[in-house]
Amino acid sequence: MPRNPAELFQTERLDIRTWRAEDFATLKTILSDPVTMAHWPAPLTDEQVEGWLIRAIDSQKRDGLSRWCVELRSTGEVVGDVGIVRAQVRGRNVWDLGYIIHHPFWRQGYALEAARGAIDHAAALGVEEVVATMAVDNEASSALAENLGMQRIETFTNPNNLNKETYLYRLGIP
C-alpha cells in the first residue's frame, strides 16, 4: 500500500507518485541532462520542464493516468519518470507508455520495473492497449519494450523527433 496519498502504486523497489509543482528542480535535473535525453530532439528547457509538470498534473486529474515520478523506496531519491498518457500516434488516439530513467541509474532494472508497474496500474483502470515509440537508434528503449512483451508493428519517420526513424510498439493488455 502506498505510504502517502500522492503515491499511486509501488513495485518491488520503487514508489510511483504524481509529480508536484515543487518537483520542478528535480525534474529539471533529469529532463535537461544531455546524456539522459540523448534520444530526444534536445534536453528540455526550463519552460519545457514546467510544461511537462503542468501536463502531468492535468492529465492525472483528467484521466487518472499521466507521467509520474519514480522514487527509490529505500532512499526516496528520484530516479526518473514513467507514465501512460493520451496521445496521437500515426493518426490514432492511443495510450502512450513512456519512461525516462536518469543516466546515473541506468542498467539497474528501474525502467523495466516502473514500466511494468505503470502497465499494471493502467490495466486496473481499464486500459486495454498501450503503445510506445522510440528512435530506432535507442537500442536500450527498444529492448525494454520487447522485455515488456510489446510487439514492434511499424517503423516511421517521426516529425515530433527531428524526423528520426522511429519504432512503434504495441501491447494488448489482457
HELIX and SHEET records of a PDB file:
HELIX    1   1 ALA A   21  ASP A   23  5                                   3    
HELIX    2   2 PHE A   24  LEU A   31  1                                   8    
HELIX    3   3 ASP A   46  ASP A   63  1                                  18    
HELIX    4   4 HIS A  103  PHE A  105  5                                   3    
HELIX    5   5 TYR A  110  ALA A  124  1                                  15    
HELIX    6   6 GLU A  139  ASN A  147  1                                   9    
HELIX    7   7 PRO A  159  ASN A  161  5                                   3    
SHEET    1   A 5 GLU A   7  GLN A  10  0                                        
SHEET    2   A 5 LEU A  14  THR A  18 -1                                        
SHEET    3   A 5 ARG A  67  LEU A  72 -1                                        
SHEET    4   A 5 VAL A  78  VAL A  89 -1                                        
SHEET    5   A 5 ARG A  92  ILE A 101 -1                                        
SHEET    1   B 3 GLU A 129  ALA A 135  0                                        
SHEET    2   B 3 LYS A 164  GLY A 172 -1                                        
SHEET    3   B 3 GLN A 151  ASN A 158 -1                                        
END                                                                             
